[in-house]
Structures are given as structure tokens and as C-alpha cells.
Amino acid sequence: MNLLIKSARIIDPKSKDHNKIRDILIIDGVIKQIASRIEKGKKSTKKGIKKVFTANNLHVSLGWFDMHANFGEPGHEQAETLTSGCKAAAQGGFTNVMMMPNTTPCLDNKGQIEFINNKTKNDIVRVHPAGTITKGKEGNEIVEMHDMNRAGCLAFTDDKKSVTRSEIMKIALLYAKDSGALIMNYPNEQVIANDGHIHEGNTSTKLGLKGIPSLAEEMMVDRDISLADYTQSKLHLSYLSAAKSVDKVKAAKKQGLHITADVALHNLFLTDKEVNNFDTRYKVLPPLRTAKDNKALIKGLKNGSIDVICSDHSPQEEEQKKIEFDNAANGIIGLESAFGLIIKHLEKHLTITEIIEKIAINPRKILDIRTVGIEEGNCADITLFNPALEWKFTTEDIQSKSVNTPFVGEQLKGKALAIYNKGQFQEC
């Protein structure tokens, strides 16, 4: 679609127009012109504009990119399909998502990667399927990384089923180093975690629930950093939740190691106190920890120790949540509400440019995806948004097949208004 965007503040630190209000003309999916004023009907627009988009306090950035999203299909279509997952992403302003391999069968071979790519190729949201590190996510045998990488798999992770065998992780890092792919691991020493349900602390003791100590994360962070150092490979640590983990990553980066990290949005402002009444909507992995951990994670975002904020979009059927806390599934859907929660809880700590770096620019850097900024001649992959818009999040905003979120009815701040990607335009 040919589109004229009027009076949008460009948020792109590499652009000469960064933080300036400009008109943007997009023709056949390419940014044709950026100027202080572009008039419809002038010579520059003679190819025909299908849509003129304008809004109060309009901002535009590189399209948002969520590094951790679960779409269910194949195998769990009752919770989320590829179609509904893409709709949820688009509604939240995301033009790109990395889909976790938590499907049945899991994404552990070339055929599965090709299936996801083919099924989503025409959608406005670009889906990047992550493959598993080990076959069947069983932690024992490494997948055919080179074949999967050639099929378009940019990253490998067993996601919440952490790779516990150190020799397997070492070999995986070496294999990925050859292909240029990224190894992502959620640091959780399962023996120490001991099938716990919430953060080990005062709340777990009070409720009589088995806890997951921060130590389970910290020990594996140490191991993974050591293996990345030994193999001289790049490594991405997923879902950091503990204060000491942030310190360890900061120190590793200072040493020059190729370590990056992300944090799930809800771990930045919710604490284990939310589950005082056994509310399963707040049951997540890693667990919600303490206010001290929240503060350290936000500080880590500010100083660059943590590179990315992800939604950890995890759809679950109602019957998986409305049961006893011990038996309830982990996870919160997050794509549709992510930006509104980010601005609401982080605008006092991060500038809008820093936020865009965490949700749009850094994910592409980490995955070694060529960043196409907001410049004339580049393909348009953008999100249009109002960072000051206050709105109430309701079930009508949910495009996911699942509604497992504690944020329905909450007043949010900051909203995606539209996205443009792959030559397509869609309002949110």
C-alpha cells in the first residue's frame, strides 16, 4: 500500500531526522521521501497515495520486535494459532516476533522451520521461528543446526526447559559459532529450582508453596558465561529475573564477552506478593521475585546490562489457569498490552529512545538482522504510536485466542496506532 504519514516524530538514533517531526511517503513498500512537508497531489506523490495517516502526538520508529512469543501451532492450536498470534502481535504494534519452539512436535528440524515460514509468509507480521537446541527439547542430542539455519532459523533455544548438561551447551555454542546463529538459554538450574512454583522467600513460606530460589538462576548464569568465555562464542541469556544475575552479566560484558540478555516485561514491576491469594494469573516462569530484583533489572536496562524487553507472550487455555496453583500452567499473554505497560512503568527510568532500542533496535542487532532504519530508499518496517495516550486495556483489545492476563481493566499509557511492513498497512 502507498502511504503518506503526516507530522510524525521520528525515533531512530541512526537517522539524520531522529527526534524531528517529518512527513514520510511510502511507495510500494519503500520509503520514497522524508520531508518537513509533503503535499498529496504533488509530483513526488504522482504514483497515487492510497492512505494518509495522521494522529495526535504521532511518533514513528523501526517496527517493534518481540524476541519471545509462543504461538502454539502446531499442536496447541486451541491456545494460539499462527494466525491469531500474528493478529495479537499486530494489535500490539509488533512487526516482527521470534516464535519459541514450544510446539508439538517442537521445532527441532528443517521441515518444522519451513512450515512456520511458509504458513506466515504473507502476514504483515514477520515470524522468525527459533529452533530447539536439542532434539525433542530432551537436553541430550543437538539438532541439525546448519540445516535449520539455512532454512531460516536464526536462533536456537530449549526455552523454559533449560539446557542443564554443560557438555551439550558447550558443543551447541561451538556449532552455532560456525553457522553464525545465536544460542539462547534460560538460566535455571533445575536441581536447585526443584519444580518450584513461585520465588523462594517470605511469600512462598507463608503460602506453603515450593519456591524457586534466585540461586537456581544465578548458578546457571555463571556456568553459561564461563562456557561462552571458553568457546569464545556469543550467547544470549533469556528472562533474567534476579538482581545478582544482572551484576554477573554486567561484569561479563565489561570483560568483553559476547553476552546479551533480555527480561520479561512483567518481571520488571510485579513481585511475588501478587500471588498472596493464590492468583494463578501471576504464575510465570521465571517467577515474580522481589521489589529489589525489579529495581536491579530496571537499572540493568538503563546501564545496558540487559539489552531487550520481551513480552514472553504465553497463551494458556482457561482450564490450565483456573485450577490449583501447584497444577496451573505458567504464563501471561503480553503482545497486545506490552507497550502500554512499558511506558506506564518505565517512562520515569528510560527515555523513549532507550525504550525503542530495547524493543526494536537491539533484537535485530543481537540476531544479526540488517537494520533498515527510517531513511529514504529503505524498505518500510515501522510502528506508528502515541507514547502519551492513556487507555484502558479490555478484552476487546485481545486478539489472542487466550485471555490469561491479569491486566484486563488496567489503565495503560502509550499505544501503537498502526504498523507498516512487507508492503502492508494495518491500524491497531
C-alpha positions in Angstrom: 0.0 0.0 0.0 1.2 3.5 -0.8 1.0 5.6 2.4 1.6 9.2 3.4 2.4 9.7 7.1 1.8 13.3 8.3 3.7 15.0 11.1 5.3 12.1 12.9 8.2 12.4 15.3 10.9 10.0 14.1 12.6 7.9 16.8 15.6 6.4 15.2 19.0 7.3 16.7 20.9 6.5 13.5 18.7 8.7 11.3 19.6 12.3 10.5 15.9 13.0 11.2 16.0 11.5 14.7 13.6 13.3 17.1 12.4 15.6 14.3 8.8 15.9 13.1 8.5 14.8 9.4 6.2 13.7 6.7 7.0 10.2 5.3 6.0 9.0 1.9 6.0 5.2 1.3 5.5 3.9 -2.2 5.4 0.1 -2.9 6.8 -0.7 0.5 9.8 1.7 0.2 10.4 5.0 2.0 10.4 7.3 -1.0 10.6 10.7 0.7 11.1 12.2 4.2 10.5 15.9 4.4 9.2 18.7 6.6 6.1 18.8 4.4 4.8 16.5 1.6 1.7 17.5 -0.2 -0.7 14.9 -1.7 -1.0 15.5 -5.4 2.5 16.9 -5.9 4.9 15.4 -8.4 6.6 13.4 -5.7 3.3 11.6 -5.0 2.1 11.1 -8.6 2.1 7.3 -8.2 -1.0 7.6 -6.1 -1.4 7.6 -2.3 -4.0 5.0 -1.0 -3.9 6.3 2.6 -3.0 9.4 4.5 -2.3 8.7 8.2 -2.2 11.4 10.9 -2.8 11.4 14.6 -2.2 13.5 17.7 1.4 13.2 19.1 2.3 10.8 16.3 5.6 9.0 16.7 7.3 6.5 14.3 10.1 4.0 14.9 11.6 0.9 13.4 9.0 -1.8 13.7 8.9 -3.4 17.2 10.4 -6.8 17.6 9.4 -9.3 20.3 12.2 -11.9 21.0 10.0 -14.3 22.9 6.5 -15.2 21.8 4.6 -18.5 21.9 2.1 -19.2 19.1 1.2 -22.8 19.9 0.8 -24.1 16.3 1.4 -26.9 15.5 0.0 -28.9 18.4 -1.6 -26.3 20.7 -3.9 -24.5 18.3 -6.6 -24.4 21.0 -4.4 -21.8 22.8 -3.0 -19.9 19.9 -2.6 -20.4 16.1 -0.1 -18.7 13.9 -2.9 -16.5 12.6 -4.2 -15.4 16.0 -0.6 -14.9 17.2 0.2 -12.6 14.4 -3.0 -10.7 15.0 -2.1 -10.3 18.6 1.4 -9.0 17.6 0.0 -6.6 15.1 -2.6 -5.3 17.6 0.3 -4.6 20.0 2.4 -2.8 17.3 4.9 -5.6 16.7 6.0 -6.1 13.1 8.4 -8.9 14.0 8.3 -11.7 16.5 10.7 -14.6 17.4 8.5 -17.6 17.9 9.6 -20.0 20.6 9.8 -23.7 19.6 7.3 -24.8 22.3 5.1 -26.7 19.8 4.1 -30.3 19.4 6.1 -31.6 17.7 8.7 -29.0 18.7 10.7 -27.0 16.1 13.7 -29.3 16.1 14.2 -29.9 12.3 14.4 -28.1 9.0 10.9 -29.2 8.0 9.3 -27.5 11.0 11.2 -24.3 10.4 10.0 -24.3 6.7 6.4 -25.0 7.9 6.3 -21.8 10.1 8.0 -19.7 7.4 5.6 -20.8 4.7 2.5 -20.5 6.9 3.3 -16.9 7.8 5.0 -15.6 4.7 2.0 -13.4 3.6 1.2 -12.0 7.1 2.1 -8.4 7.9 4.0 -9.7 10.9 7.3 -11.4 10.1 7.6 -14.5 12.2 11.2 -15.8 12.9 11.0 -19.4 14.2 13.6 -20.3 16.8 14.7 -23.9 16.7 15.4 -26.1 19.7 19.0 -26.7 20.8 18.3 -30.4 21.5 16.1 -32.9 19.8 12.7 -33.0 21.4 14.0 -30.5 24.0 15.3 -33.5 25.9 18.7 -32.0 26.5 20.7 -34.9 25.1 21.3 -34.7 21.4 21.9 -31.5 19.4 19.7 -30.7 16.4 21.0 -30.3 12.8 21.8 -26.7 13.4 23.4 -26.0 10.0 20.4 -27.3 8.0 17.9 -25.4 10.2 20.0 -22.3 9.9 20.0 -22.5 6.2 16.2 -22.9 6.3 16.0 -19.5 8.1 16.4 -20.4 11.7 18.4 -17.5 13.3 18.4 -18.7 16.9 18.3 -21.9 19.0 16.8 -22.4 22.4 15.1 -25.1 24.5 13.3 -22.1 26.1 12.0 -22.7 29.6 13.4 -26.2 29.5 17.0 -25.1 30.3 19.9 -27.0 28.9 21.4 -28.4 32.0 24.2 -30.6 30.6 27.3 -28.4 30.3 28.9 -30.5 27.6 25.8 -30.2 25.4 25.8 -26.4 25.9 29.5 -26.2 25.1 29.0 -28.2 21.8 26.0 -26.1 20.9 27.9 -22.9 21.3 30.7 -24.2 19.1 28.2 -25.3 16.4 26.4 -22.0 16.4 29.7 -20.2 16.2 30.3 -21.9 12.9 26.9 -21.0 11.4 26.5 -17.6 12.9 23.3 -18.5 14.6 22.5 -17.4 18.2 22.3 -19.7 21.2 19.7 -18.5 23.8 19.4 -20.2 27.2 17.0 -19.5 30.1 19.3 -19.9 33.1 17.6 -22.2 35.6 19.4 -24.9 37.4 16.6 -27.5 37.6 18.0 -29.4 40.6 18.1 -26.2 42.6 14.7 -25.0 41.2 13.3 -28.3 42.3 10.0 -28.0 40.4 9.1 -24.9 42.4 6.1 -22.6 41.7 7.0 -19.1 42.9 10.0 -17.2 44.2 11.5 -18.8 47.3 11.1 -16.2 50.0 8.6 -14.9 52.6 5.6 -15.3 50.3 6.3 -18.9 49.4 6.8 -19.8 53.1 3.6 -18.0 54.1 1.6 -19.8 51.4 3.3 -23.2 51.8 4.3 -23.3 48.1 7.5 -24.8 46.9 9.9 -22.0 45.9 12.4 -21.4 43.2 15.4 -19.6 44.7 17.3 -16.9 42.8 20.3 -19.2 43.2 18.9 -21.5 40.6 19.2 -18.7 38.0 22.5 -17.3 39.3 24.4 -20.6 39.2 23.5 -21.2 35.6 24.3 -17.6 34.6 27.8 -18.3 36.0 28.0 -21.6 34.0 26.8 -20.1 30.8 29.1 -17.1 31.0 32.1 -19.5 31.6 31.2 -21.6 28.6 30.8 -18.5 26.4 34.2 -17.4 27.5 35.8 -20.8 26.9 34.3 -21.2 23.4 34.6 -17.5 22.5 31.0 -17.7 21.3 28.1 -15.3 21.5 25.4 -16.2 24.0 22.0 -14.7 24.8 20.6 -15.2 28.3 16.8 -15.2 28.4 14.3 -14.0 31.1 16.7 -12.6 33.7 14.8 -12.1 37.0 17.4 -11.9 39.8 19.5 -8.9 40.9 22.7 -10.8 41.1 22.2 -12.1 37.6 22.3 -8.6 36.3 25.6 -7.9 38.1 27.1 -11.1 36.6 26.1 -10.1 33.0 27.4 -6.6 33.6 30.8 -7.9 34.7 30.9 -10.3 31.7 30.2 -7.5 29.2 32.9 -5.4 30.9 35.4 -8.3 30.2 34.5 -8.1 26.5 32.5 -11.4 26.3 29.8 -11.6 23.7 26.9 -11.8 26.2 23.4 -10.3 25.7 20.3 -10.6 27.8 16.6 -9.9 27.9 14.0 -9.6 30.6 10.3 -10.4 30.5 8.2 -7.3 30.9 6.2 -8.5 33.9 9.3 -9.2 35.9 10.1 -5.5 35.9 7.2 -4.3 38.0 5.3 -7.3 39.5 6.5 -9.1 42.6 5.8 -12.4 44.4 3.3 -10.6 46.6 0.9 -10.6 43.7 0.2 -14.3 44.4 -0.8 -13.8 48.1 -4.3 -15.1 47.3 -3.0 -17.9 45.0 -3.9 -16.0 41.9 -2.7 -18.2 39.0 -2.8 -15.3 36.6 0.5 -14.3 38.2 2.1 -17.7 37.9 5.0 -17.3 35.5 8.5 -18.7 34.8 10.9 -17.3 35.9 8.8 -16.5 38.9 7.9 -12.9 40.0 10.6 -12.0 42.6 11.1 -9.0 44.9 11.0 -5.2 44.5 14.8 -5.3 45.0 15.0 -7.5 41.9 12.7 -5.2 39.9 14.9 -2.3 40.7 18.0 -4.1 39.7 16.5 -5.3 36.4 15.4 -1.7 35.5 18.9 -0.4 36.4 20.3 -3.2 34.1 18.2 -1.9 31.3 19.4 1.7 31.9 23.1 0.8 32.0 23.0 -1.6 29.1 23.5 -4.9 31.1 20.1 -6.0 29.8 19.6 -5.4 26.1 16.0 -6.3 25.4 12.5 -6.2 26.9 10.3 -9.1 25.7 6.6 -9.9 26.3 7.1 -13.6 26.9 3.6 -14.0 25.3 2.4 -17.3 26.6 -1.2 -18.2 25.8 -2.9 -20.8 28.0 -6.4 -22.2 27.9 -8.7 -21.2 30.7 -8.7 -24.7 32.2 -4.9 -24.6 32.5 -5.2 -21.5 34.8 -8.4 -21.9 36.7 -7.1 -24.8 38.8 -5.0 -25.3 42.0 -1.8 -23.1 42.0 0.5 -26.1 42.1 -1.0 -27.5 38.9 -1.6 -24.3 37.0 0.4 -23.6 33.8 2.9 -20.8 33.7 2.4 -17.7 31.5 0.7 -14.4 30.7 -0.3 -13.2 27.2 1.6 -10.0 26.6 1.7 -8.8 23.0 -1.4 -6.6 23.0 -0.6 -4.8 26.3 3.2 -4.7 26.2 3.8 -1.1 25.1 1.2 0.4 27.4 2.8 -1.4 30.3 6.3 -0.4 29.3 5.5 3.3 29.1 3.4 3.2 32.3 6.1 1.5 34.4 9.3 2.6 32.8 8.9 6.1 31.4 10.4 7.5 34.7 13.5 5.4 34.1 14.1 5.2 30.4 13.7 7.7 27.6 11.5 6.9 24.6 14.7 6.4 22.5 16.0 3.9 25.1 12.7 2.1 25.1 12.7 1.8 21.3 16.3 0.5 21.4 15.1 -2.3 23.8 12.0 -3.3 21.8 13.0 -2.7 18.2 16.7 -2.0 17.5 18.6 -4.3 19.9 16.7 -7.5 19.0 17.8 -7.1 15.4 21.4 -6.4 16.4 21.5 -9.5 18.6 20.0 -11.7 15.8 22.4 -10.1 13.2 19.4 -8.9 11.2 20.3 -6.0 9.0 18.7 -3.0 10.5 16.7 -1.0 7.9 16.3 2.4 9.5 13.9 5.2 8.7 15.8 6.6 5.7 14.9 7.3 2.1 15.4 4.3 -0.1 14.9 1.7 2.7 12.1 -0.8 2.9 9.5 0.4 5.4 9.2 -1.7 8.6 7.8 0.7 11.0 5.5 1.2 14.0 3.4 4.3 14.5 2.5 5.1 18.1 1.5 7.7 20.7 3.6 7.3 23.8 1.4 9.6 25.9 -2.0 8.1 25.0 -3.8 6.8 28.1 -6.2 4.0 27.5 -8.0 1.1 29.3 -7.0 -2.4 28.3 -10.1 -4.5 27.8 -10.9 -8.0 26.4 -11.8 -6.2 23.1 -8.1 -5.4 22.7 -7.1 -9.1 22.9 -6.6 -10.7 19.5 -5.1 -13.9 21.0 -7.2 -17.0 21.4 -6.3 -17.0 25.1 -7.1 -14.4 27.7 -4.7 -15.4 30.5 -3.7 -11.9 31.6 -4.0 -10.0 34.9 -4.0 -6.7 33.1 -7.6 -6.6 31.8 -9.3 -3.4 33.1 -6.0 -1.7 33.8 -5.3 1.9 32.7 -2.2 1.9 30.5 -0.1 4.6 28.9 1.3 4.6 25.4 -0.3 2.8 22.5 0.6 1.5 19.0 -1.6 3.1 16.4 -0.6 1.3 13.2 2.1 -0.8 11.6 3.6 -0.9 8.1 5.6 -4.0 7.0 6.1 -6.1 3.9 4.2 -3.5 1.8 1.1 -3.8 4.0 -0.5 -1.3 6.4 -2.7 -2.1 9.3 -4.2 0.1 12.1 -4.0 -1.2 15.6 
